[in-house]
């Protein structure tokens, strides 16, 4: 398997909205992925209190769960989000970075199952819990086209 942190950083680097938000891969290994979302005016949901908009946390966690697939798959595959559920526990403290942690807990031939948390200081005190599923569409060929074999037939 190739270098997991390098694969995760490469994946994140092609997502323009993540670049605009300043997200960075902080850790990536066979146990999961941590992505940092720095605090900025672009993610403020309440201009009076400075509290981060829930959409920024959703973006962080969808990205984190999606990229966590590179920590577990032997080669890069296209894996779009099928379903994402986020339970918000409490607002993030304004002025501070938010971290997303995600891991894959089951991989089937067609779906990858992930879970994780958004937090600031301590994973045990999460801002939000997330579970997500991602469709395995296979890896692109040399021309960038997808072809998927299911039960021995090319789809």
Long-range contacts (C-beta under 8 A, 24 or more apart in sequence): 1-74, 4-28, 4-29, 4-30, 4-70, 4-71, 5-29, 7-70, 7-76, 8-33, 8-67, 8-70, 8-71, 11-67, 11-70, 11-76, 12-63, 12-67, 15-63, 17-59, 18-59, 18-63, 21-56, 21-59, 23-60, 23-63, 25-67, 26-99, 28-67, 28-70, 28-71, 29-71, 30-71, 30-72, 31-71, 31-103, 32-68, 32-71, 32-101, 32-102, 32-103, 32-104, 32-116, 33-64, 33-67, 33-68, 33-70, 33-71, 33-100, 33-101, 33-102, 33-103, 34-64, 34-99, 34-100, 34-101, 35-60, 35-63, 35-64, 35-67, 35-99, 35-100, 36-97, 36-98, 36-99, 37-97, 37-98, 37-99, 37-100, 38-97, 39-94, 39-95, 39-96, 39-97, 39-98, 44-94, 49-94, 50-94, 50-95, 51-91, 51-92, 51-94, 52-91, 52-92, 52-94, 52-98, 54-88, 56-98, 57-86, 57-88, 57-92, 57-98, 57-118, 57-127, 57-128, 58-84, 58-86, 60-98, 60-100, 60-118, 61-86, 61-100, 61-102, 61-116, 61-118, 61-128, 61-130, 61-132, 62-132, 63-100, 64-100, 64-101, 64-102, 64-116, 64-130, 65-102, 65-114, 65-115, 65-116, 65-130, 65-132, 65-134, 66-114, 66-132, 66-134, 67-102, 68-102, 68-103, 68-104, 68-114, 68-116, 69-104, 69-112, 69-114, 69-134, 71-103, 71-104, 72-104, 72-107, 72-112, 73-107, 73-112, 75-139, 76-139, 77-136, 77-137, 77-138, 77-139, 78-137, 78-138, 78-139, 78-140, 78-146, 79-112, 79-134, 79-135, 79-136, 79-137, 80-134, 80-135, 80-137, 81-132, 81-133, 81-134, 82-111, 82-132, 82-133, 82-134, 82-135, 83-132, 83-133, 84-130, 84-131, 84-132, 84-133, 85-130, 85-131, 85-132, 86-128, 86-129, 86-130, 87-128, 87-129, 87-130, 88-127, 88-128, 89-126, 89-127, 89-128, 89-129, 90-127, 91-127, 92-118, 92-120, 92-127, 93-120, 96-120, 98-127, 102-130, 102-132, 107-136, 108-136, 109-136, 109-150, 110-135, 110-136, 110-150, 111-135, 111-136, 112-136
